Amino acid sequence: MSIWTKKCRRVPGCEIPSEGDPSGSRAPITRRGMIVKAGAAAAAAAAFPAPAISQGIREFKMATSWPKGLPGLSSSAERIGQAITAATGKRIQVSVFAAGELVKPFEVFDAVSSGVIEMYHSAEYYWERRSPAFNFFAAVPWSGVVG
């Protein structure tokens, strides 16, 4: 006795459906039908265009907290941008903006958080009030020798 027969016996006026679909409106599911449907779905997926991100070049904006031309910090941001561009085969191009060109120097964290820019180059201890853990990413002295 099928589950539909048991359920139908409890409801007055219910008719037992045909095999397969409980409503009786469709043919039963077969292995051949499943293979044909899976093949059609695979063909449709193969014909679907590739995502736009894989076809083109992405441009990332990197804002810094440093003035343009500052030896050390500003040049480090430029080098990182060039290294990312080279490492990705120029699929990701990083444009570096000095302090104040896109956002104010101490607003770079908020700009990345809100999605205005993609990257920042700064010192995390500027945002210590948000989380004391930021200090460990910027200026914790460690010689590499333990104990």
NUZATI-704031 format. One record per atom (N, C-alpha, C): residue in one letter; x, y, z. Coordinates in steps of 0.05 Angstrom, whole numbers, padded with zeros to 5 digits, always signed. Atoms other than C-alpha are relative to their C-alpha. Example, Ala and Ser with C-alpha at 12.3 -4.5 7.8 and 13.67 -1.06 7.14 Angstrom:
REM residues 2
a+00018-00024+00000/a+00246-00090+00156/a+00018+00024+00000/s-00016-00024-00001/s+00273-00021+00143/s-00015+00022+00014/
//
This chain:
REM residues 147
m+00017-00024+00000/m+00000+00000+00000/m+00018+00025+00000/s-00017-00024+00002/s+00030+00067-00021/s-00008+00020+00021/i+00006-00021-00019/i+00033+00128+00022/i-00024+00017-00008/w+00023-00016+00010/w-00018+00163-00023/w-00026-00015+00005/t+00024+00015-00006/t-00067+00107-00013/t-00008+00003+00029/k+00005-00004-00029/k-00060+00114+00063/k-00011+00028+00005/k+00009-00027-00004/k-00069+00189+00060/k-00028+00004-00012/c+00026-00004+00014/c-00128+00185+00012/c-00023-00013+00016/r+00021+00013-00015/r-00166+00137+00057/r-00011+00017+00022/r+00008-00017-00022/r-00168+00190+00111/r-00018+00023-00009/v+00015-00024+00011/v-00199+00244+00066/v-00024-00010-00015/p+00024+00009+00016/p-00271+00234+00043/p+00000+00013-00028/g+00002-00009+00027/g-00280+00240-00032/g+00026+00001-00015/c-00027-00001+00012/c-00206+00231-00047/c+00003-00024-00019/e-00005+00022+00019/e-00185+00190-00108/e+00030-00006+00001/i-00028+00008-00001/i-00121+00151-00109/i+00013+00008-00026/p-00012-00009+00024/p-00073+00183-00159/p+00014-00023-00015/s-00014+00020+00016/s-00038+00145-00215/s+00029+00000+00010/e-00028+00002-00008/e+00034+00123-00206/e+00016+00024-00007/g-00018-00022+00005/g+00089+00175-00204/g-00008+00024+00015/d+00007-00026-00012/d+00063+00245-00190/d-00025-00004+00018/p+00023+00003-00018/p+00016+00249-00130/p-00025+00013-00011/s+00024-00013+00011/s-00031+00295-00168/s-00011-00016-00024/g+00010+00016+00022/g-00036+00245-00225/g+00002+00014-00027/s+00000-00015+00025/s-00022+00298-00277/s+00025-00005-00017/r-00025+00004+00015/r+00048+00278-00298/r+00007-00030-00001/a-00009+00027+00003/a+00081+00215-00322/a+00020-00006+00022/p-00020+00007-00021/p+00125+00177-00273/p+00028+00008-00009/i-00028-00008+00005/i+00198+00197-00267/i+00016-00025-00008/t-00016+00023+00009/t+00244+00151-00306/t+00030+00008-00002/r-00029-00005+00002/r+00320+00145-00310/r+00007+00014-00026/r-00005-00012+00026/r+00319+00162-00384/r-00008+00030+00000/g+00009-00027-00002/g+00279+00225-00370/g+00019+00018+00016/m-00019-00015-00017/m+00327+00247-00316/m+00026+00006-00015/i-00024-00004+00015/i+00387+00237-00362/i-00004+00021-00022/v+00005-00020+00021/v+00355+00277-00418/v-00002+00028+00012/k+00003-00026-00012/k+00337+00334-00371/k+00028+00010+00010/a-00027-00008-00010/a+00408+00334-00340/a+00017+00009-00024/g-00015-00008+00023/g+00438+00336-00410/g-00009+00027-00011/a+00010-00026+00009/a+00393+00394-00430/a+00010+00023+00019/a-00010-00020-00019/a+00413+00432-00366/a+00030+00005-00004/a-00028-00003+00004/a+00487+00419-00380/a+00005+00016-00026/a-00003-00014+00025/a+00480+00444-00452/a-00006+00030+00004/a+00008-00028-00005/a+00445+00507-00428/a+00022+00014+00017/a-00021-00013-00016/a+00499+00520-00376/a+00025+00005-00016/a-00023-00004+00017/a+00554+00511-00428/a-00004+00023-00019/a+00006-00022+00019/a+00520+00561-00474/a-00002+00027+00014/f+00003-00025-00016/f+00514+00612-00418/f+00026+00015-00002/p-00025-00015+00002/p+00565+00669-00425/p+00016-00001+00026/a-00017-00001-00024/a+00624+00672-00378/a-00005+00025+00015/p+00005-00025-00015/p+00619+00722-00321/p+00018+00023-00010/a-00014-00024+00010/a+00640+00792-00339/a+00027+00004+00014/i-00024-00005-00014/i+00693+00793-00285/i+00023-00017-00012/s-00021+00017+00011/s+00731+00736-00319/s+00008+00009-00028/q-00006-00009+00027/q+00729+00771-00387/q+00017+00025-00001/g-00013-00026+00003/g+00756+00839-00371/g+00021+00006+00021/i-00020-00010-00019/i+00804+00879-00330/i-00014+00014+00023/r+00011-00013-00024/r+00787+00900-00259/r+00019+00023+00008/e-00016-00023-00010/e+00811+00968-00234/e-00006+00004+00029/f+00003-00005-00029/f+00822+00975-00160/f+00012+00027+00006/k-00010-00026-00010/k+00830+01042-00126/k+00012-00005+00028/m-00013+00002-00026/m+00880+01044-00068/m+00005+00028+00010/a-00004-00026-00012/a+00876+01105-00024/a+00021-00004+00023/t-00020+00002-00021/t+00934+01119+00024/t-00004+00023+00020/s+00000-00021-00020/s+00943+01160+00086/s+00025+00017-00002/w-00026-00013+00003/w+01009+01187+00060/w-00002+00021-00023/p-00002-00019+00022/p+01023+01249+00019/p+00015-00011-00024/k-00014+00010+00024/k+01046+01239-00052/k+00030+00007+00001/g-00029-00004+00000/g+01121+01231-00058/g+00014-00004+00026/l-00013+00005-00026/l+01133+01214+00015/l+00019-00024-00002/p-00018+00022+00002/p+01196+01171+00016/p-00008-00023+00019/g+00006+00023-00017/g+01184+01101+00043/g-00029-00008-00002/l+00027+00008-00001/l+01110+01099+00055/l-00015+00003-00026/s+00013-00004+00025/s+01084+01129-00009/s+00011-00017-00022/s-00013+00017+00020/s+01134+01092-00051/s-00007-00030+00004/s+00008+00028-00006/s+01115+01027-00015/s-00027-00006-00012/a+00027+00004+00011/a+01042+01036-00035/a+00002-00002-00030/e-00003+00002+00029/e+01063+01048-00107/e+00011-00028-00008/r-00012+00026+00006/r+01107+00985-00106/r-00021-00023+00003/i+00020+00021-00005/i+01050+00943-00077/i-00020+00000-00023/g+00018-00002+00022/g+01003+00968-00131/g+00011-00012-00025/q-00014+00010+00024/q+01053+00952-00186/q+00003-00031+00002/a-00004+00028-00004/a+01066+00883-00156/a-00026-00016-00004/i+00026+00013+00004/i+00992+00865-00154/i-00007-00001-00030/t+00006-00001+00029/t+00983+00888-00226/t+00017-00020-00015/a-00018+00019+00014/a+01044+00847-00249/a-00007-00029+00007/a+00005+00027-00008/a+01025+00785-00208/a-00026-00011-00012/t+00025+00009+00012/t+00955+00783-00239/t+00000+00001-00030/g-00002-00002+00029/g+00980+00791-00310/g-00016+00024-00011/k+00014-00025+00006/k+00949+00861-00312/k-00031-00004-00002/r+00029+00003-00001/r+00879+00832-00301/r-00012+00017+00022/i+00008-00019-00021/i+00875+00873-00237/i+00020+00023-00001/q-00017-00023+00001/q+00903+00943-00244/q-00006+00017+00024/v+00003-00015-00025/v+00915+00981-00180/v+00009+00029-00005/s-00006-00029+00002/s+00912+01058-00183/s+00004+00010+00029/v-00006-00010-00027/v+00945+01090-00122/v-00006+00030+00002/f+00007-00028-00004/f+00917+01155-00095/f+00011+00009+00027/a-00013-00011-00024/a+00954+01198-00044/a-00022+00010+00019/a+00018-00011-00020/a+00922+01226+00019/a-00014+00025-00011/g+00015-00023+00009/g+00866+01274+00002/g-00009-00001-00029/e+00008+00001+00029/e+00859+01255-00072/e-00028-00012-00003/l+00027+00013+00001/l+00799+01209-00061/l-00015+00005+00025/v+00012-00004-00027/v+00785+01212+00013/v+00021+00013+00018/k-00019-00012-00019/k+00816+01246+00073/k+00018-00022+00011/p-00019+00020-00008/p+00877+01211+00102/p-00010-00020+00021/f+00009+00018-00021/f+00843+01182+00163/f-00028-00011-00005/e+00026+00012+00007/e+00779+01161+00126/e+00003-00023-00020/v-00004+00021+00019/v+00811+01107+00083/v-00013-00026+00010/f+00013+00024-00011/f+00786+01051+00129/f-00030+00001-00004/d+00029-00003+00004/d+00715+01077+00126/d-00007-00002-00030/a+00006+00001+00029/a+00719+01085+00050/a+00001-00029-00010/v-00001+00029+00008/v+00739+01011+00042/v-00024-00014+00012/s+00023+00013-00014/s+00686+00989+00093/s-00026+00006-00014/s+00026-00007+00013/s+00631+01026+00055/s+00000-00007-00030/g-00001+00009+00028/g+00655+01001-00014/g+00006+00023-00019/v-00007-00022+00018/v+00676+01069-00041/v+00026-00006-00015/i-00025+00008+00012/i+00747+01043-00055/i+00004-00030+00007/e-00004+00029-00005/e+00774+00972-00057/e+00023-00005+00020/m-00023+00006-00017/m+00840+00979-00019/m+00010+00026+00013/y-00013-00023-00012/y+00878+01024+00028/y+00028-00008+00009/h-00027+00005-00011/h+00950+01031+00050/h+00004+00021+00022/s-00001-00018-00023/s+00957+01060+00119/s+00011-00016+00024/a-00009+00014-00024/a+00976+01042+00190/a-00025-00005+00017/e+00024+00009-00015/e+00924+01003+00229/e-00003+00012+00028/y+00002-00011-00027/y+00941+01036+00295/y-00016+00026+00000/y+00017-00024+00001/y+00902+01097+00270/y-00029-00007+00009/w+00027+00008-00006/w+00839+01056+00283/w-00001-00017+00026/e-00001+00015-00025/e+00856+01030+00353/e-00026+00002+00015/r+00025-00003-00015/r+00790+01057+00381/r-00021-00019-00010/r+00020+00020+00011/r+00751+01010+00335/r+00006-00027+00011/s-00008+00026-00011/s+00790+00949+00358/s+00029+00001+00008/p-00028+00000-00009/p+00853+00943+00400/p+00017-00020-00016/a-00015+00021+00015/a+00872+00883+00356/a+00014+00012-00025/f-00013-00013+00023/f+00890+00931+00299/f+00030+00006+00005/n-00028-00005-00006/n+00955+00947+00335/n+00018-00023-00007/f-00017+00024+00006/f+00980+00876+00324/f+00005-00003-00030/f-00006+00001+00029/f+00977+00887+00248/f+00018+00023-00009/a-00015-00023+00008/a+01019+00950+00249/a+00027+00003+00014/a-00024-00008-00014/a+01070+00961+00303/a+00006-00015+00026/v-00007+00016-00023/v+01083+00904+00350/v+00029-00010-00004/p-00028+00009+00003/p+01158+00894+00360/p+00003-00030+00005/w-00004+00028-00003/w+01178+00822+00350/w+00025-00007-00016/s-00026+00006+00013/s+01247+00796+00334/s-00001-00027-00014/g+00001+00026+00012/g+01225+00727+00312/g+00013-00021+00017/v-00013+00019-00019/v+01263+00695+00370/v-00019-00003+00024/v+00018+00005-00022/v+01219+00663+00422/v+00016-00012+00023/g-00009+00010-00025/g+01240+00652+00493/g+00028-00004+00006/
//
